[in-house]
């Protein structure tokens, strides 16, 4: 069975119970192997078999529950829908407040005319059934599907208060007496306050998606395409692979491609977070949405639309924001049973207080319980923090695949660093050189010329590290495993290992041998040079340690995480690099296939693996948290849970710090959400009234419920500015 994944937005959800109800229904659909509905992100992620289930079927299931599936929405359409929903809510809140204020003035201040019960009925009715219409629609849908959610509580609470008031007014009128206490203002105020809470919550949630919007805003809107040598401006949507694009200085690069003409420097900070411009020349790759700040260039388009780097980043961030952390399962379990428990508690409240205080106090307390117990804050506690954190990470140049990875990163005890390409530059270079004889400059120039012609892996590095003019290289012969023998003009030159010199019976110079020993103790690779049978030179070649490696290791240690270096190098070479960067735990002589076993060795405490190559992929996948350097291979990036968009090792401790503050933020939200319900439900039930005369009116209950949801979202938004 070849399963496919589909994600789409769902409109009309009011609380975590809504998401749980949709999720349960989707999981029952034939062909669906898994479904997760994220209330905070308002997104459904579904894994299904396309041969037995269609996307439209999934959308129809969501529609049958009374919610709105946006199966084919673009980000722009989603943004527009959000704005329309906010505008509608804003309008209803304004009209509701206009009707509620006279109700309060009449009921509480006894303003003439407004305290007339029939005037109150006229003012309260449109609030109950027009302003509160969405609550009734959602509750009815839930009733049809035998589920209860937040809207069920609101509808039951306000309907009881409103219905009791209507009944009392009619009976009093029929008996020609003044009606006793009425609760039109209570039901109306609760509806308006809950709606106001939803408006504030949605507006705050809108800010959590700011990272996605900023990424989308980076895109150029048009491009200059060269057609028959002439520049033509076309919309971005009309660009196709193979087009030649002209980008002038100061313009945004419209899409991904490869430079065919010109040299420039490009500001890639919006994609990678790297502040320094990157030099580009013919053959280099350019990425859409970056800015050309140097000269004019032409490039051939390689990717368009959903295949571009920017689109991939947006997709990964969106998927991460819609994913779930382990800690969220607790909230999900509580939410699933919460509403039924609240209904039982509300009924119990009425039954207990009715014989003690009469119908009216019992009724008011029951309504307060129904209203104050909304589980919105509980449902928002985790996803809002995840949304903000993954967005913040993307802005910093860190792509986090899902919430579970972010949560796992907060608990890591060991982090394994691959040496080559991670702690080091991954590119060998000449660290030192020494030539002797009558023509030192001439010898260096000859060696440079030979290495420029050689196919040896170190040849390019050696050639770059030497100076000299062009020489007449006649022949170059590679000696596998030893080096090269070349003829330059009339000279025969050997470049390679000590074994090559011994084979050719060249006696080693004492001066050069002494220097070789010093360099060898540093872990450098020694290259021998002989000319016409005489030992004339030494070169020391080594991979360079990244300048930022030592500071990064120090930052990791400061977090209480133990850094471990993993390398295939010999122990002596590995120890030298480890000492330089501040690592005391070294796993040396590890073959590529052995890295996974090293990961398993440290797995018990939670282990992260940082790497960049194909041979790191199994270890990255096996680690609790795999972190791929952005300059690494596609295989390594695909195997990791976290990708650093630029090859900047200093982002590694940032990952752990962000993960920790996010988990702490989630815990704060959950404590608030649980604490709010644990404290206020007993208050609403009147548990503390006999001793302290402490009680909660339905109006205050509605205000408290709205404040709870908004406070959780506001706390999550702090992650946008927290220092990491």
C-alpha positions as CSV (number, residue, x, y, z in Angstrom):
1,X,0.0,0.0,0.0
2,X,1.5,3.3,-1.1
3,X,0.1,5.9,1.4
4,X,0.0,9.6,0.6
5,X,-0.1,12.6,2.9
6,X,-2.4,15.5,2.6
7,X,-2.7,18.7,4.7
8,X,-5.5,21.2,4.5
9,X,-6.9,24.0,6.6
10,X,-10.1,23.7,8.5
11,X,-12.3,26.6,9.4
12,X,-14.9,26.9,12.1
13,X,-13.1,25.1,14.9
14,X,-13.7,26.8,18.3
15,X,-11.7,24.7,20.7
16,X,-9.5,21.6,21.2
17,X,-12.7,19.4,21.4
18,X,-13.6,20.4,17.9
19,X,-10.2,19.2,16.6
20,X,-10.5,16.0,18.6
21,X,-14.0,15.3,17.2
22,X,-12.8,15.9,13.6
23,X,-9.7,13.7,14.2
24,X,-11.8,10.8,15.5
25,X,-14.2,11.0,12.6
26,X,-11.3,11.1,10.0
27,X,-9.6,8.1,11.6
28,X,-12.8,6.0,11.0
29,X,-12.7,6.7,7.3
30,X,-11.8,3.6,5.2
31,X,-8.2,4.0,3.8
32,X,-7.1,6.5,6.4
33,X,-4.1,5.1,8.4
34,X,-3.6,8.3,10.5
35,X,-5.1,11.7,11.1
36,X,-4.0,14.6,13.3
37,X,-6.0,17.8,13.6
38,X,-4.1,20.8,15.1
39,X,-6.5,23.3,16.7
40,X,-3.8,26.0,17.1
41,X,-2.7,25.8,13.4
42,X,-6.3,25.0,12.2
43,X,-4.7,22.3,10.0
44,X,-5.5,18.6,9.4
45,X,-2.6,16.2,8.5
46,X,-3.9,12.9,7.1
47,X,-2.1,9.8,5.9
48,X,-4.3,7.7,3.5
49,X,-4.4,5.2,0.7
50,X,-5.4,7.0,-2.5
51,X,-6.7,3.7,-4.0
52,X,-9.4,3.4,-1.4
53,X,-10.0,7.0,-0.3
54,X,-10.1,10.3,-2.1
55,X,-9.2,13.7,-0.9
56,X,-12.7,15.0,-1.5
57,X,-14.0,12.2,0.8
58,X,-11.9,13.6,3.6
59,X,-13.2,17.1,2.9
60,X,-16.8,15.8,2.9
61,X,-16.3,14.2,6.3
62,X,-15.1,17.5,7.8
63,X,-18.1,19.3,6.1
64,X,-20.5,16.7,7.6
65,X,-19.4,17.8,11.1
66,X,-20.2,21.4,10.4
67,X,-16.7,22.6,9.8
68,X,-15.2,24.2,6.6
69,X,-12.4,22.2,4.8
70,X,-10.2,24.4,2.6
71,X,-8.8,21.7,0.5
72,X,-7.1,23.8,-2.2
73,X,-6.5,27.0,-0.4
74,X,-3.2,28.8,-1.1
75,X,-1.5,30.8,1.6
76,X,-2.9,34.0,0.2
77,X,-6.5,32.6,0.2
78,X,-6.0,31.4,3.8
79,X,-4.8,34.9,4.8
80,X,-7.8,36.5,3.0
81,X,-10.2,34.0,4.7
82,X,-8.7,34.9,8.1
83,X,-9.2,38.6,7.5
84,X,-12.8,38.0,6.5
85,X,-13.5,35.9,9.6
86,X,-11.9,38.6,11.8
87,X,-14.0,41.3,10.1
88,X,-17.2,39.3,10.7
89,X,-16.3,38.7,14.3
90,X,-15.4,42.3,14.8
91,X,-18.8,43.4,13.4
92,X,-20.8,40.9,15.5
93,X,-18.9,41.9,18.7
94,X,-19.6,45.6,18.0
95,X,-23.3,45.1,17.4
96,X,-23.5,42.7,20.4
97,X,-21.9,45.3,22.6
98,X,-24.3,47.9,21.4
99,X,-27.2,45.7,22.4
100,X,-25.6,44.5,25.7
101,X,-24.8,47.9,27.2
102,X,-28.4,49.1,27.4
103,X,-29.3,45.6,28.9
104,X,-26.7,46.1,31.6
105,X,-27.9,49.7,32.2
106,X,-31.5,48.5,32.6
107,X,-30.8,45.4,34.7
108,X,-28.1,46.7,37.0
109,X,-28.5,50.5,37.1
110,X,-32.3,50.5,36.7
111,X,-32.3,53.1,34.0
112,X,-36.0,54.0,33.1
113,X,-37.4,52.2,30.1
114,X,-34.3,50.0,29.8
115,X,-35.2,48.1,32.9
116,X,-38.5,47.1,31.4
117,X,-38.4,43.3,31.0
118,X,-40.0,43.4,27.5
119,X,-37.4,45.9,26.3
120,X,-34.7,43.5,27.8
121,X,-36.2,40.6,25.9
122,X,-36.2,42.6,22.6
123,X,-32.5,43.6,23.2
124,X,-31.4,40.1,24.3
125,X,-33.1,38.0,21.6
126,X,-30.9,39.1,18.6
127,X,-27.8,38.6,20.7
128,X,-28.9,35.1,21.6
129,X,-29.9,33.9,18.2
130,X,-28.1,36.1,15.7
131,X,-24.9,37.1,17.4
132,X,-24.7,33.6,18.9
133,X,-25.9,31.8,15.8
134,X,-22.5,30.1,15.2
135,X,-22.5,28.5,18.6
136,X,-25.9,27.0,17.9
137,X,-24.8,25.7,14.5
138,X,-21.7,24.1,15.9
139,X,-23.5,22.6,18.9
140,X,-26.2,21.2,16.7
141,X,-23.6,19.6,14.4
142,X,-22.0,18.1,17.5
143,X,-25.3,16.7,18.7
144,X,-25.9,15.0,15.4
145,X,-22.5,13.4,15.6
146,X,-23.0,12.6,19.3
147,X,-20.1,14.8,20.5
148,X,-19.9,17.7,22.8
149,X,-17.5,20.7,22.7
150,X,-17.1,24.2,23.9
151,X,-20.1,25.5,21.9
152,X,-22.3,22.9,23.6
153,X,-21.4,24.4,27.0
154,X,-22.0,28.0,25.8
155,X,-25.3,27.1,24.1
156,X,-26.6,25.1,27.1
157,X,-25.5,27.8,29.6
158,X,-26.9,30.8,27.8
159,X,-30.0,29.0,26.6
160,X,-30.9,28.0,30.1
161,X,-30.5,31.6,31.3
162,X,-32.4,33.0,28.4
163,X,-35.1,30.3,28.4
164,X,-35.7,30.6,32.1
165,X,-36.0,34.4,31.8
166,X,-38.6,34.1,28.9
167,X,-40.6,31.6,30.9
168,X,-40.6,33.7,34.0
169,X,-41.6,36.8,32.1
170,X,-44.5,35.0,30.3
171,X,-45.8,33.4,33.6
172,X,-45.6,36.7,35.4
173,X,-47.5,38.5,32.7
174,X,-50.2,35.8,32.6
175,X,-50.6,36.1,36.4
176,X,-50.6,39.9,36.2
177,X,-47.6,40.4,38.6
178,X,-44.1,41.8,38.3
179,X,-41.6,39.1,37.2
180,X,-38.9,38.0,39.6
181,X,-35.2,38.1,38.7
182,X,-34.5,37.8,35.0
183,X,-31.2,36.9,33.4
184,X,-31.4,38.3,29.9
185,X,-28.3,40.4,30.5
186,X,-26.3,37.4,31.7
187,X,-27.0,35.3,28.7
188,X,-26.3,38.2,26.3
189,X,-23.2,39.3,28.0
190,X,-21.8,35.8,28.1
191,X,-22.3,35.4,24.3
192,X,-20.7,38.7,23.5
193,X,-17.8,38.1,25.9
194,X,-17.1,34.6,24.5
195,X,-17.3,36.1,21.0
196,X,-14.9,38.9,22.0
197,X,-12.6,36.2,23.4
198,X,-12.7,34.3,20.1
199,X,-11.9,37.5,18.2
200,X,-9.0,38.4,20.4
201,X,-7.7,34.8,20.3
202,X,-7.9,34.6,16.5
203,X,-6.2,38.0,16.1
204,X,-3.4,36.8,18.5
205,X,-3.2,33.5,16.7
206,X,-2.8,35.4,13.4
207,X,0.4,36.8,14.8
208,X,1.8,33.3,15.4
209,X,1.8,32.7,11.6
210,X,3.8,35.9,11.0
211,X,6.9,33.8,10.1
212,X,5.1,32.2,7.2
213,X,3.7,35.5,5.9
214,X,7.2,37.1,6.1
215,X,8.7,34.2,4.1
216,X,5.9,34.5,1.5
217,X,6.3,38.3,1.3
218,X,10.0,37.7,0.2
219,X,9.0,36.5,-3.2
220,X,9.5,38.7,-6.2
221,X,6.3,39.5,-8.1
222,X,7.7,39.5,-11.6
223,X,10.9,38.7,-13.5
224,X,12.9,40.0,-16.5
225,X,13.1,37.1,-19.0
226,X,15.4,37.3,-22.0
227,X,13.5,36.3,-25.1
228,X,15.5,36.3,-28.3
229,X,18.0,38.4,-26.5
230,X,15.4,41.1,-25.5
231,X,14.3,41.6,-21.8
232,X,10.6,41.1,-21.2
233,X,8.9,41.6,-17.8
234,X,6.6,38.7,-17.0
235,X,4.6,37.7,-13.8
236,X,6.4,35.2,-11.6
237,X,3.7,32.5,-12.4
238,X,4.7,32.6,-16.1
239,X,8.4,31.6,-15.6
240,X,9.3,28.1,-16.7
241,X,12.3,25.9,-16.2
242,X,15.0,26.8,-18.8
243,X,14.2,30.5,-19.0
244,X,17.1,32.9,-18.9
245,X,16.5,35.6,-16.3
246,X,18.2,39.0,-16.1
247,X,18.6,40.4,-12.6
248,X,20.0,43.9,-12.1
249,X,21.8,45.2,-9.0
250,X,19.3,45.8,-6.1
251,X,16.6,43.5,-7.6
252,X,15.3,40.3,-6.0
253,X,16.2,37.0,-7.6
254,X,12.7,35.7,-8.7
255,X,13.3,32.0,-8.5
256,X,16.0,29.3,-8.3
257,X,18.6,28.8,-11.0
258,X,22.3,28.6,-12.1
259,X,24.3,31.7,-13.1
260,X,25.2,31.6,-16.8
261,X,26.7,35.1,-17.1
262,X,28.2,37.7,-14.8
263,X,29.5,37.9,-11.2
264,X,27.9,39.4,-8.2
265,X,27.3,39.2,-4.4
266,X,23.9,38.1,-3.1
267,X,22.2,38.8,0.2
268,X,20.8,35.5,1.3
269,X,19.9,36.5,4.8
270,X,16.2,36.2,4.3
271,X,16.7,32.5,3.5
272,X,19.7,31.4,5.6
273,X,19.8,34.1,8.3
274,X,23.5,34.8,7.2
275,X,24.1,38.5,7.3
276,X,27.2,38.6,5.1
277,X,26.7,38.6,1.3
278,X,27.7,35.6,-0.7
279,X,30.0,35.9,-3.7
280,X,28.5,34.3,-6.9
281,X,29.9,33.6,-10.3
282,X,29.1,31.5,-13.4
283,X,28.0,28.0,-12.4
284,X,26.9,29.0,-8.9
285,X,23.3,28.4,-7.7
286,X,21.1,31.3,-6.8
287,X,17.9,31.1,-4.7
288,X,14.6,32.8,-5.3
289,X,13.7,35.7,-2.9
290,X,17.4,36.6,-2.2
291,X,18.7,40.0,-3.3
292,X,21.3,40.8,-5.9
293,X,23.5,43.5,-4.4
294,X,26.5,43.3,-6.8
295,X,26.6,43.3,-10.6
296,X,24.0,42.3,-13.2
297,X,23.7,38.6,-13.8
298,X,21.9,36.2,-16.0
299,X,20.8,32.8,-14.8
300,X,19.0,29.7,-16.1
301,X,15.8,28.8,-14.2
302,X,16.1,25.3,-12.5
303,X,13.0,25.3,-10.2
304,X,9.7,27.2,-10.2
305,X,6.6,27.3,-8.0
306,X,6.3,24.6,-5.3
307,X,9.8,23.2,-6.2
308,X,11.8,26.3,-5.2
309,X,13.8,26.5,-2.0
310,X,11.5,29.1,-0.5
311,X,8.4,27.0,-1.2
312,X,10.1,24.0,0.4
313,X,11.0,26.1,3.5
314,X,7.4,27.4,3.8
315,X,6.0,23.8,3.4
316,X,8.4,22.5,6.1
317,X,7.6,25.3,8.5
318,X,3.8,24.9,7.9
319,X,4.0,21.1,8.5
320,X,6.1,21.6,11.6
321,X,3.6,24.2,12.9
322,X,0.8,21.7,12.4
323,X,2.6,18.8,14.0
324,X,2.1,17.6,17.6
325,X,4.5,17.2,20.5
326,X,4.3,14.4,23.0
327,X,3.4,16.8,25.7
328,X,0.2,17.7,23.8
329,X,-1.2,14.2,24.1
330,X,-2.0,15.0,27.8
331,X,-4.0,18.0,26.8
332,X,-5.8,15.9,24.1
333,X,-6.8,13.2,26.6
334,X,-8.1,15.8,29.0
335,X,-10.0,17.6,26.3
336,X,-11.7,14.4,25.1
337,X,-13.3,13.8,28.5
338,X,-13.5,17.4,29.7
339,X,-16.9,18.5,28.2
340,X,-18.9,15.5,29.3
341,X,-17.4,15.8,32.8
342,X,-18.4,19.5,32.9
343,X,-21.9,18.7,31.9
344,X,-22.1,16.2,34.8
345,X,-20.7,18.8,37.2
346,X,-23.1,21.5,36.0
347,X,-26.1,19.1,36.5
348,X,-24.7,18.2,39.9
349,X,-24.4,21.9,40.8
350,X,-28.0,22.5,40.1
351,X,-29.2,19.4,41.9
352,X,-27.2,20.3,45.0
353,X,-28.1,24.0,45.2
354,X,-31.8,23.7,44.2
355,X,-33.0,22.3,47.5
356,X,-30.6,24.6,49.5
357,X,-31.1,28.0,47.8
358,X,-33.9,27.6,45.3
359,X,-34.2,27.5,41.5
360,X,-32.6,30.9,40.7
361,X,-29.2,30.5,42.6
362,X,-29.0,26.9,41.4
363,X,-29.6,28.0,37.9
364,X,-27.0,30.8,37.9
365,X,-24.3,28.6,39.4
366,X,-25.0,25.9,36.8
367,X,-24.8,28.4,34.0
368,X,-21.5,29.8,35.5
369,X,-20.0,26.2,35.5
370,X,-21.0,25.7,31.9
371,X,-19.5,28.9,30.7
372,X,-16.3,29.1,32.8
373,X,-15.2,25.5,31.9
374,X,-14.4,26.2,28.2
375,X,-11.3,24.1,27.3
376,X,-10.0,26.6,24.7
377,X,-6.9,27.5,26.8
378,X,-6.0,23.8,27.2
379,X,-6.2,23.3,23.4
380,X,-4.1,26.3,22.6
381,X,-1.4,25.7,25.2
382,X,0.9,23.6,23.1
383,X,0.2,24.3,19.4
384,X,0.5,28.1,19.7
385,X,4.0,27.8,21.3
386,X,5.0,25.3,18.6
387,X,3.8,27.6,15.8
388,X,5.7,30.6,17.2
389,X,8.9,28.6,17.9
390,X,9.2,27.0,14.5
391,X,8.5,30.3,12.8
392,X,11.2,31.9,15.0
393,X,13.6,29.1,14.1
394,X,13.0,29.6,10.4
395,X,13.8,33.3,10.7
396,X,17.1,32.3,12.4
397,X,17.9,29.9,9.6
398,X,16.8,26.7,11.3
399,X,14.3,24.3,9.8
400,X,12.5,22.1,12.3
401,X,10.6,19.2,10.7
402,X,8.0,18.6,13.5
403,X,7.0,19.3,17.1
404,X,8.3,16.0,18.4
405,X,11.8,16.9,17.2
406,X,11.6,20.3,19.0
407,X,10.5,18.7,22.2
408,X,13.2,16.0,22.0
409,X,15.9,18.7,21.4
410,X,15.0,20.2,24.8
411,X,16.0,17.0,26.6
412,X,19.2,16.1,24.8
413,X,22.1,15.0,27.1
414,X,24.8,14.3,24.5
415,X,25.5,15.8,21.1
416,X,27.8,14.0,18.6
417,X,29.7,16.2,16.2
418,X,31.1,14.7,13.0
419,X,34.6,16.2,12.6
420,X,35.1,16.7,8.9
421,X,32.9,19.4,7.5
422,X,31.2,20.1,10.8
423,X,33.9,21.0,13.4
424,X,36.3,21.6,10.5
425,X,35.9,23.3,7.2
426,X,35.9,20.0,5.3
427,X,38.4,21.4,2.8
428,X,42.1,20.6,3.1
429,X,44.6,23.4,2.8
430,X,48.3,24.0,3.1
431,X,49.1,24.8,6.7
432,X,52.9,25.2,6.3
433,X,55.7,24.8,3.7
434,X,59.4,24.6,3.6
435,X,61.7,24.4,0.6
436,X,65.5,24.2,0.6
437,X,68.2,24.5,-2.1
438,X,69.5,27.1,-4.5
439,X,66.2,28.0,-6.2
440,X,63.4,27.9,-3.6
441,X,61.0,30.1,-5.5
442,X,61.6,28.0,-8.7
443,X,60.9,24.7,-6.8
444,X,57.7,26.1,-5.3
445,X,56.6,27.3,-8.8
446,X,57.3,23.8,-10.3
447,X,55.3,22.0,-7.5
448,X,52.4,24.4,-8.1
449,X,52.4,23.7,-11.8
450,X,52.4,19.9,-11.3
451,X,49.6,19.9,-8.8
452,X,47.5,22.0,-11.1
453,X,47.8,19.1,-13.6
454,X,47.4,16.3,-11.1
455,X,44.2,14.3,-10.3
456,X,45.3,13.5,-6.7
457,X,42.6,14.5,-4.1
458,X,45.0,16.9,-2.3
459,X,46.3,18.4,-5.6
460,X,43.9,21.3,-5.7
461,X,44.5,22.2,-2.0
462,X,48.3,22.2,-2.6
463,X,48.1,24.3,-5.7
464,X,46.0,26.9,-4.0
465,X,48.5,27.1,-1.1
466,X,51.6,27.7,-3.3
467,X,52.7,30.6,-5.5
468,X,54.7,30.8,-8.7
469,X,54.6,31.4,-12.4
470,X,53.6,29.0,-15.2
471,X,56.0,26.2,-15.8
472,X,56.3,23.8,-18.8
473,X,55.0,20.5,-17.4
474,X,55.8,17.8,-19.9
475,X,54.3,14.7,-18.2
476,X,52.5,13.9,-14.9
477,X,52.3,10.2,-13.8
478,X,50.1,9.3,-10.8
479,X,51.5,6.6,-8.5
480,X,48.5,5.2,-6.7
481,X,48.7,5.5,-2.9
482,X,52.1,7.3,-3.1
483,X,51.9,10.5,-5.2
484,X,53.1,11.7,-8.6
485,X,56.2,11.7,-10.7
486,X,56.4,14.6,-13.2
487,X,58.8,16.0,-15.8
488,X,59.0,19.8,-15.8
489,X,61.3,21.2,-18.4
490,X,64.3,19.0,-17.9
491,X,63.7,18.3,-14.2
492,X,62.2,15.1,-12.7
493,X,60.0,15.9,-9.7
494,X,58.5,13.6,-7.1
495,X,55.6,14.8,-4.9
496,X,54.0,12.4,-2.4
497,X,54.6,10.2,0.6
498,X,57.9,9.1,2.3
499,X,57.2,5.8,0.7
500,X,57.5,7.3,-2.8
501,X,60.9,8.9,-1.9
502,X,62.1,5.5,-0.5
503,X,61.0,3.7,-3.6
504,X,62.9,6.1,-5.8
505,X,65.9,5.8,-3.5
506,X,65.9,9.5,-2.5
507,X,67.7,10.3,0.8
508,X,65.7,12.4,3.2
509,X,67.1,15.8,4.4
510,X,67.8,16.0,8.1
511,X,66.5,19.6,8.2
512,X,63.3,18.7,6.4
513,X,62.8,15.4,8.4
514,X,63.0,17.4,11.7
515,X,60.4,19.8,10.5
516,X,58.2,16.9,9.3
517,X,58.2,15.5,12.8
518,X,57.1,18.8,14.4
519,X,54.2,19.1,11.9
520,X,53.3,15.5,12.3
521,X,52.7,16.0,16.0
522,X,50.1,18.6,15.1
523,X,48.2,15.9,13.1
524,X,49.0,17.4,9.7
525,X,49.5,15.3,6.6
526,X,53.1,15.6,5.3
527,X,53.8,15.9,1.6
528,X,57.4,15.2,0.4
529,X,59.1,16.9,-2.6
530,X,62.2,15.7,-4.4
531,X,63.8,17.2,-7.5
532,X,66.3,15.3,-9.6
533,X,66.8,12.8,-6.9
534,X,67.3,15.3,-4.1
535,X,65.0,15.9,-1.1
536,X,64.1,19.6,-1.5
537,X,60.8,20.3,0.3
538,X,57.9,19.6,2.7
539,X,54.3,20.6,2.7
540,X,51.9,20.3,5.6
541,X,48.3,19.8,4.6
542,X,45.3,19.7,7.0
543,X,41.6,20.3,7.2
544,X,41.1,23.6,9.0
545,X,39.1,23.8,12.2
546,X,36.2,26.3,11.9
547,X,36.9,29.5,13.8
548,X,33.6,29.3,15.6
549,X,33.9,25.6,16.7
550,X,35.5,26.3,20.1
551,X,32.9,28.9,21.0
552,X,30.1,26.5,19.9
553,X,31.4,23.7,22.0
554,X,31.7,26.1,25.0
555,X,28.0,27.1,24.5
556,X,26.9,23.5,24.3
557,X,28.7,22.7,27.6
558,X,27.1,25.7,29.2
559,X,23.8,24.1,28.6
560,X,24.8,21.0,30.5
561,X,25.1,18.9,27.3
562,X,28.2,16.7,26.8
563,X,29.8,17.2,23.3
564,X,31.4,14.1,21.7
565,X,33.5,14.2,18.5
566,X,33.1,11.3,16.0
567,X,35.6,10.8,13.3
568,X,37.2,8.2,11.1
569,X,40.7,9.8,11.8
570,X,43.3,8.1,13.9
571,X,43.2,8.8,17.6
572,X,46.2,11.1,17.6
573,X,44.8,13.4,14.9
574,X,41.4,13.3,16.5
575,X,42.7,14.2,19.9
576,X,44.6,17.2,18.5
577,X,41.4,18.7,16.9
578,X,39.4,17.8,20.0
579,X,41.8,19.7,22.3
580,X,41.7,22.7,20.0
581,X,37.8,23.0,20.2
582,X,37.5,21.9,23.8
583,X,36.1,18.4,23.5
584,X,37.2,15.7,26.0
585,X,35.1,12.8,24.7
586,X,36.4,11.4,21.3
587,X,35.2,8.5,19.2
588,X,38.1,8.0,16.7
589,X,38.7,5.5,13.9
590,X,34.9,5.2,13.3
591,X,34.0,3.9,9.9
592,X,31.0,5.5,8.2
593,X,28.9,2.4,8.9
594,X,30.0,2.5,12.5
595,X,28.6,6.0,13.3
596,X,25.1,4.6,13.9
597,X,26.4,2.2,16.5
598,X,28.1,5.2,18.3
599,X,24.7,7.0,18.3
600,X,23.1,3.9,19.9
601,X,25.8,4.0,22.6
602,X,24.7,7.4,23.8
603,X,21.0,7.0,23.0
604,X,19.8,6.3,26.6
605,X,20.2,9.9,27.7
606,X,18.8,11.5,24.5
607,X,21.4,12.2,21.8
608,X,21.7,14.7,19.0
609,X,23.9,14.0,15.9
610,X,25.4,16.9,13.9
611,X,26.7,16.0,10.5
612,X,26.8,17.0,6.8
613,X,27.6,14.1,4.6
614,X,26.0,11.0,3.0
615,X,27.9,8.8,5.5
616,X,26.2,10.7,8.3
617,X,22.7,10.0,7.1
618,X,22.2,6.7,9.0
619,X,23.5,8.3,12.2
620,X,21.3,11.4,11.7
621,X,18.2,9.2,11.3
622,X,19.1,7.0,14.3
623,X,19.7,9.9,16.7
624,X,17.0,11.3,19.0
625,X,17.6,14.6,17.1
626,X,19.5,14.7,13.8
627,X,20.9,18.1,12.9
628,X,22.1,18.5,9.3
629,X,24.4,21.3,8.3
630,X,22.9,23.3,5.4
631,X,25.9,22.9,3.2
632,X,25.6,19.1,3.5
633,X,24.1,16.6,1.1
634,X,20.4,16.2,0.3
635,X,20.5,12.7,1.8
636,X,21.8,14.1,5.2
637,X,19.2,16.8,5.2
638,X,16.4,14.4,4.4
639,X,17.5,12.1,7.3
640,X,17.6,14.8,9.9
641,X,14.9,16.3,12.1
642,X,16.5,19.7,12.0
643,X,18.3,21.4,9.1
644,X,20.6,24.4,9.5
645,X,20.0,26.5,6.4
646,X,23.6,27.7,6.4
647,X,26.8,25.8,7.4
648,X,27.0,27.7,10.7
649,X,27.8,25.5,13.6
650,X,27.0,28.3,16.1
651,X,23.3,27.6,15.3
652,X,23.6,24.2,17.2
653,X,23.4,25.6,20.7
654,X,20.7,28.0,19.5
655,X,18.6,24.9,18.6
656,X,18.9,23.6,22.1
657,X,18.2,26.9,23.8
658,X,15.1,27.6,21.6
659,X,13.8,24.0,22.3
660,X,14.2,24.5,26.0
661,X,12.5,27.9,26.2
662,X,9.7,26.5,24.0
663,X,9.1,23.5,26.3
664,X,9.1,25.8,29.3
665,X,6.6,28.1,27.5
666,X,4.4,25.1,26.8
667,X,4.6,24.0,30.5
668,X,3.6,27.6,31.6
669,X,0.6,27.5,29.3
670,X,-0.5,24.1,30.5
671,X,-0.1,25.1,34.1
672,X,-2.2,28.2,33.5
673,X,-4.9,26.3,31.5
674,X,-5.2,23.4,34.0
675,X,-4.9,25.8,37.0
676,X,-7.6,28.1,35.6
677,X,-10.1,25.2,35.3
678,X,-9.1,23.6,38.6
679,X,-9.6,26.8,40.5
680,X,-12.6,28.4,38.8
681,X,-14.9,25.4,38.2
682,X,-15.2,24.9,42.0
683,X,-15.8,28.6,42.5
684,X,-18.5,28.6,39.8
685,X,-20.1,25.5,41.5
686,X,-20.3,27.5,44.8
687,X,-18.0,25.2,46.7
688,X,-16.5,28.1,48.6
689,X,-19.7,30.1,49.0
690,X,-20.7,28.6,52.4
691,X,-17.4,29.6,54.0
692,X,-16.1,32.7,52.2
693,X,-19.2,33.7,50.2
694,X,-17.1,33.4,47.1
695,X,-19.1,32.8,43.9
696,X,-18.9,33.5,40.1
697,X,-21.6,35.1,38.0
698,X,-22.1,33.9,34.4
699,X,-20.8,37.3,33.2
700,X,-17.6,37.1,35.1
701,X,-17.3,33.4,34.1
702,X,-17.5,34.5,30.4
703,X,-14.9,37.2,30.9
704,X,-12.5,34.8,32.7
705,X,-12.9,32.2,30.0
706,X,-12.0,34.7,27.3
707,X,-9.1,36.0,29.3
708,X,-7.7,32.5,29.8
709,X,-7.5,31.8,26.0
710,X,-6.0,35.1,25.2
711,X,-3.4,34.9,28.0
712,X,-2.2,31.5,26.7
713,X,-1.7,32.9,23.1
714,X,-0.1,36.0,24.4
715,X,2.4,34.0,26.5
716,X,3.3,31.9,23.4
717,X,3.9,35.1,21.4
718,X,6.8,35.9,23.8
719,X,8.8,33.3,22.0
720,X,9.1,35.7,19.0
721,X,11.4,38.0,21.1
722,X,13.0,35.7,23.6
723,X,16.8,35.7,23.5
724,X,18.3,32.5,22.3
